[in-house]
């Protein structure tokens, strides 16, 4: 039986090029495990001299899947394992977009907003659907809801009603329940936060603030043109100063920044501002490149190219880390699911009763076509389309329809990142493709003591 | 007669440190011979006869992945890893050196058995694979790998678990009794040589005995009480001690076992004498024995003793913090809550 070095590895250059005992970081993307490795040992691996390796290290290398049988088609094996891993997922994940309404008129948003809110009839059907999914997945060991919109808080009472019913159902079935919300933060007053956080298990609130006031107030404005930065930041400050803020989790608020050519140079200023406001221990930070959304092509128009974003992203990670923000793990993890679209027990429900596999589809005219929609809650389930385009992602990958992915050493920790983009012909790799080596080094510097030498 | 409150006060006053890991997931204090190291030891033995380290390390890795997937109940993934191990012509290579083949199969067969055990509907296949693994291990022991005895006793325990789950209580009793007698005894019993010949220390034996007793008692107390089989199994396994105890078996354990057997043998209400409490609720008594006796004592107490919530809280605290009982095991102390 012959073996080879897996193609799914990422390695840094030697960390200490002047030293006699040079070491580099090796990352197995098949398992998401990183380790320090001497230069001579790295050479042994590259030359396939596995019989020279002592048994304890050999068993680790096998466990980390750095060495694989020679005849293995690794790409196909990863897809096969992904499919099985997704099948083993016992959670039921729902995204509920209870309203098509939103106060904001962001230039990059692809949604078409109306004042429509989910009717009681659709809520009833949604509960029927949840019961159906639970009956189908008898070993379900968790239920989760992401509240999204439009702006979800424009349907606050609907959310409370549905949330109460779902929580009661979870309790009745003795299934753990968790929840999170993606909100613009404009209506997230402290009383609303308290109710959702303490009584409705919403333990994660993603609020988008597009860096500094100067930038945010040019793009995340109301449809009437009103600025929102001060209101949102004030809401965050009031909420984070409440005694109960950390009662359930350490940092319930996640601040997401949409970054493009217009605001990338002010990310660090915004980090400074958050720091000055005493928020470094209270919120998590996320840096997102501005992308196209539906028919809106902001990504093409003002988006940063991946290389530039990747370079800056490392700077932002370091800057935020030095300032004391929680930047604890920046390496990608091995996941079996690319995202929700490959899990048939993960569905999105909008206010009209439409069921879709991706949360970016509702209210977005580009995705009104049949191939994007599973069905409608008001119709019989035998009319549902279980072969929507994105659900077939692993089938298409396994047929080598995305050549870039089949050749990429990061595939097991990326899985193509966003299938929708590839189907739209906008396929672009995530930033980690361009800054993986820097991520490995930075992670090493952040938790040096934890990385073992193999 | 001792009251519930007296009992809880007694437990409360007992030494707080009780560092053995209890519950069904207890691990022995085997230090040198956890599962990883026995693999290294058997490989070292096999290396004198063959050079298949890389291949063996690969299958060992696959075996670990199979076990982890089964433990996480990811049975679809587990099925994938199983397909790499079961009926693999590379593993069952007839032309291969017998020591190499038995070494590899002694690692693989138990994990394949565990898959069928975890799957929960093919216990016969699990038992068959364990029987095969015992043949592999016997071959290795008979050709000079004496530490294979650690593997052999482990597969006896696994065979017991499978037999209980399959409802084959007679077979289960036989495996458990054989292995317990062997571990406690100074003789070879039904095995190739006395266990003392491969044992490293008294501490190691204590760790192993705690693990085996806990595994047997907890697994058996999980048998639905309606069948009445659980206590019969335990009585048969533990009532006849060895002709002579091994030198490393501690006096505290002997006393705890004696107390346990006296409670087991008596179907009626348990009298909680000072002597019994001292023997069973000692720091060195396995958690499962304490749990069993506690259950029987609680059943014997009249309902009115369960009105004091402080006492009940303390009892629960002892069960969780000292005995490390799982929620499921706590639920089996349900009469406490019902009476409360």
HADDOCK unambig.tbl for C-alpha pairs under 7 A between the chains (distance, minus, plus):
assign (segid A and resid 1 and name CA) (segid B and resid 55 and name CA) 6.70 0.50 0.50
assign (segid A and resid 50 and name CA) (segid B and resid 54 and name CA) 6.91 0.50 0.50
assign (segid A and resid 51 and name CA) (segid B and resid 54 and name CA) 6.31 0.50 0.50
assign (segid A and resid 58 and name CA) (segid B and resid 57 and name CA) 6.40 0.50 0.50
assign (segid A and resid 59 and name CA) (segid B and resid 57 and name CA) 5.06 0.50 0.50
assign (segid A and resid 59 and name CA) (segid B and resid 58 and name CA) 6.96 0.50 0.50
assign (segid A and resid 59 and name CA) (segid B and resid 61 and name CA) 6.25 0.50 0.50
assign (segid A and resid 62 and name CA) (segid B and resid 57 and name CA) 6.71 0.50 0.50
assign (segid A and resid 62 and name CA) (segid B and resid 58 and name CA) 5.50 0.50 0.50
assign (segid A and resid 62 and name CA) (segid B and resid 61 and name CA) 5.51 0.50 0.50
assign (segid A and resid 63 and name CA) (segid B and resid 61 and name CA) 4.83 0.50 0.50
assign (segid A and resid 81 and name CA) (segid B and resid 77 and name CA) 6.73 0.50 0.50
assign (segid A and resid 84 and name CA) (segid B and resid 76 and name CA) 5.39 0.50 0.50
assign (segid A and resid 84 and name CA) (segid B and resid 77 and name CA) 5.39 0.50 0.50
assign (segid A and resid 85 and name CA) (segid B and resid 77 and name CA) 5.91 0.50 0.50
assign (segid A and resid 87 and name CA) (segid B and resid 76 and name CA) 6.92 0.50 0.50
assign (segid A and resid 88 and name CA) (segid B and resid 74 and name CA) 5.24 0.50 0.50
assign (segid A and resid 88 and name CA) (segid B and resid 75 and name CA) 6.89 0.50 0.50
assign (segid A and resid 88 and name CA) (segid B and resid 76 and name CA) 6.06 0.50 0.50
